[in-house]
Amino acid sequence: MNKIEGINVNTFDSNQALSSSLSDRIAEILACAIEQKGEATLVVSGGRTPKPLFSELNEQSIDWSKVTILLADERWVLPDSDDSNDKLIKTCLLKNKAAAAKYVSLFTGHEHAENAAKALETRIASLPTFDVVVLGMGNDGHTASLFPCCEQLEAGLTQPQALIATQPITAPYTRLSLTKQRLLNSHNVFFHITGDDKWSVLQTALEQPDPKKYPISDFVHAGTTPINVYYSAA
């Protein structure tokens, strides 16, 4: 492990090795939170990258009945769609030992994500400080569904509400996303990043902070929450 500007960076030879290590660390944090306060909250991201992590995590021997899981963001599609993060969580994470966890879905059935954001705001805002947040990053520097190309980016990075609907230009679907303020209201934030291209983007975001170009830079330079990067080239 090394540090870049105070950020802990853990590097691995493969995503599988990364996932195994990160799974152990997440389980350790959740178990400690359960022991100290009787409950724990885990926020995860969708996409292809975290699938090996979910496979490792759902076999961890902790009291999952005391863990609440929710997504950092959701594509506004039906929950049976292959592009649904909700479907991904239910089929890849909420199984085996983790099947006992409490799950807060971001899909409400509303036609528009804007209405879902309003309907869920109180519930998501009232959740306690998260114990673990695991975020990914796109090649354009977006994280959660806070894209550099969407006009809602500034609100997502600066406004106090917990949720926001976004409409990226370079990616399909309207999205529902937790805001930077809600995501960083966490005891631990992990960025799960794979591939040389993403590593290059992250380094640029660290060296040349520009949240309008690389939204992730606003997270890693916030200075309010411990940031841990778990990176593998493959």
C-alpha positions in Angstrom: 0.0 0.0 0.0 1.2 3.5 -0.7 -0.2 7.0 -0.6 -0.9 9.7 -3.2 -1.6 13.1 -1.6 -2.9 11.4 1.5 -5.0 8.9 -0.3 -4.4 5.2 0.4 -3.6 3.3 -2.8 -3.6 -0.5 -2.8 -2.5 -2.2 -6.0 -3.1 -5.8 -7.2 -2.2 -8.0 -10.1 -5.8 -8.9 -10.9 -9.3 -7.8 -10.1 -9.9 -11.2 -8.5 -7.0 -10.6 -6.0 -8.3 -7.0 -5.5 -11.8 -8.3 -4.8 -10.7 -10.9 -2.3 -8.7 -8.3 -0.3 -11.4 -5.6 -0.5 -14.1 -8.1 0.5 -12.1 -9.0 3.6 -11.6 -5.3 4.5 -15.3 -4.5 4.0 -16.4 -7.4 6.1 -14.0 -6.4 8.8 -15.5 -2.8 8.9 -19.1 -4.0 8.8 -18.5 -6.6 11.6 -16.9 -3.9 13.7 -19.8 -1.5 13.1 -22.3 -4.2 14.1 -20.3 -4.9 17.3 -20.2 -1.3 18.2 -23.7 -0.1 17.3 -25.7 -3.1 16.3 -26.0 -2.3 12.6 -24.0 -1.4 9.6 -24.7 0.3 6.2 -23.0 -0.6 2.9 -23.3 1.3 -0.4 -22.2 -0.4 -3.6 -22.0 0.4 -7.3 -23.2 -1.4 -10.3 -21.5 -2.3 -13.6 -19.2 -5.2 -14.5 -16.2 -4.4 -12.4 -17.7 -5.3 -8.9 -19.0 -8.7 -9.9 -16.0 -10.6 -8.5 -16.2 -8.4 -5.4 -19.8 -9.4 -4.9 -19.0 -13.1 -5.3 -16.4 -12.8 -2.5 -18.5 -10.5 -0.3 -21.7 -12.6 -0.3 -19.7 -15.5 1.4 -18.3 -13.4 4.2 -19.3 -14.7 7.7 -20.8 -11.7 9.3 -24.3 -11.0 10.7 -25.8 -9.9 7.4 -29.2 -9.5 9.0 -27.9 -6.3 10.6 -26.5 -4.9 7.4 -28.4 -2.5 5.2 -27.3 -2.4 1.5 -28.1 0.2 -1.1 -26.8 1.4 -4.4 -24.8 4.5 -5.1 -26.8 5.0 -8.4 -29.3 3.4 -10.7 -30.1 3.4 -14.4 -33.8 4.3 -14.8 -34.8 1.0 -16.5 -37.2 -1.8 -15.4 -35.7 -4.0 -12.6 -35.7 -7.0 -14.9 -33.5 -5.3 -17.5 -29.9 -6.6 -17.8 -28.8 -2.9 -17.5 -30.5 -2.6 -14.1 -28.1 -2.3 -11.1 -31.0 -3.5 -9.0 -31.0 -6.8 -10.9 -27.2 -7.0 -10.5 -27.4 -6.6 -6.7 -30.2 -9.1 -6.3 -28.5 -11.8 -8.5 -24.9 -11.3 -7.5 -24.7 -9.8 -4.0 -27.9 -10.6 -2.1 -27.3 -14.4 -2.2 -25.5 -17.0 -0.1 -24.8 -15.6 3.4 -25.5 -12.0 2.2 -29.1 -13.0 1.4 -30.0 -12.0 4.9 -29.1 -8.4 4.4 -31.7 -5.6 4.3 -31.8 -4.0 0.9 -33.0 -0.5 0.1 -33.8 -0.4 -3.6 -33.6 2.9 -5.6 -36.2 1.7 -8.1 -39.6 3.1 -7.1 -41.7 2.4 -10.2 -42.1 6.0 -11.0 -42.0 6.9 -14.7 -39.4 9.5 -14.2 -36.2 9.4 -12.0 -36.9 13.0 -10.8 -40.1 11.8 -9.1 -38.2 8.9 -7.6 -35.6 11.3 -6.2 -38.3 13.2 -4.4 -40.0 10.1 -3.1 -36.8 8.6 -1.7 -35.2 11.8 -0.4 -36.3 11.6 3.2 -35.5 7.9 3.5 -32.0 8.1 2.1 -31.2 11.4 3.8 -32.3 9.9 7.2 -30.0 6.8 7.0 -27.1 7.0 9.4 -23.6 7.8 8.3 -22.6 5.0 6.0 -20.0 2.6 7.2 -18.7 1.7 3.8 -19.2 3.2 0.3 -17.7 1.4 -2.7 -17.5 3.5 -5.9 -16.3 2.9 -9.4 -15.1 5.3 -12.0 -15.6 5.6 -15.7 -13.0 6.4 -18.3 -14.5 9.9 -18.4 -13.9 10.4 -14.6 -17.5 10.0 -13.6 -18.4 8.2 -10.4 -21.9 7.1 -9.3 -24.0 8.8 -12.0 -22.3 12.2 -11.8 -21.1 12.5 -15.3 -19.0 15.5 -16.7 -21.4 15.8 -19.6 -24.6 16.2 -17.6 -26.1 19.6 -16.8 -27.0 18.3 -13.3 -23.3 17.7 -12.4 -22.8 20.9 -10.3 -25.9 20.2 -8.3 -24.8 16.6 -7.7 -21.4 17.9 -6.4 -22.6 20.8 -4.4 -26.2 20.5 -3.3 -27.2 19.2 0.2 -29.9 16.8 -1.0 -29.3 13.1 -0.8 -30.5 12.2 -4.4 -30.5 13.7 -7.8 -31.7 12.6 -11.2 -29.1 13.0 -14.0 -29.2 12.7 -17.8 -25.7 12.0 -19.2 -25.1 12.8 -22.9 -22.5 10.1 -23.4 -24.3 7.2 -21.7 -27.7 5.7 -22.1 -30.7 6.2 -19.7 -31.7 8.8 -17.2 -30.1 8.0 -13.8 -30.8 8.3 -10.2 -27.7 9.0 -8.1 -26.7 9.7 -4.6 -25.0 13.1 -4.3 -21.4 13.7 -3.4 -22.4 15.1 0.0 -24.5 11.9 0.8 -21.8 9.5 -0.5 -19.0 11.2 1.5 -21.2 11.1 4.6 -19.4 7.8 5.3 -16.7 6.4 7.6 -14.9 4.7 4.7 -14.9 5.3 1.0 -13.3 2.9 -1.4 -12.7 3.4 -5.1 -12.6 0.1 -7.0 -10.7 0.8 -10.3 -9.4 -1.6 -12.9 -7.4 -0.9 -16.1 -4.6 1.3 -17.2 -6.9 3.9 -18.8 -8.8 4.5 -15.6 -5.6 4.7 -13.6 -4.4 7.4 -16.0 -7.6 9.3 -15.5 -7.4 9.0 -11.7 -3.8 10.3 -11.7 -4.8 13.3 -13.8 -7.7 14.0 -11.5 -5.4 13.9 -8.6 -2.7 16.1 -10.2 -5.0 18.6 -12.0 -8.3 18.9 -10.0 -11.1 19.8 -12.3 -14.5 18.5 -11.2 -16.2 19.7 -14.3 -13.9 17.6 -16.4 -13.3 14.8 -13.9 -16.1 14.6 -11.3 -14.0 12.1 -9.3 -11.5 14.8 -8.5 -14.1 16.5 -6.3 -14.4 13.4 -4.2 -10.7 12.6 -3.8 -9.8 16.2 -2.9 -12.7 16.8 -0.5 -10.6 16.1 2.5 -13.6 15.1 4.7 -13.6 11.3 4.4 -10.8 8.7 4.3 -10.3 7.7 0.6 -8.9 4.3 -0.3 -8.2 3.3 -3.9 -8.1 -0.4 -4.7 -6.6 -0.7 -8.2 -5.7 -3.6 -10.5 -4.3 -3.2 -14.1 -6.3 -6.3 -15.2 
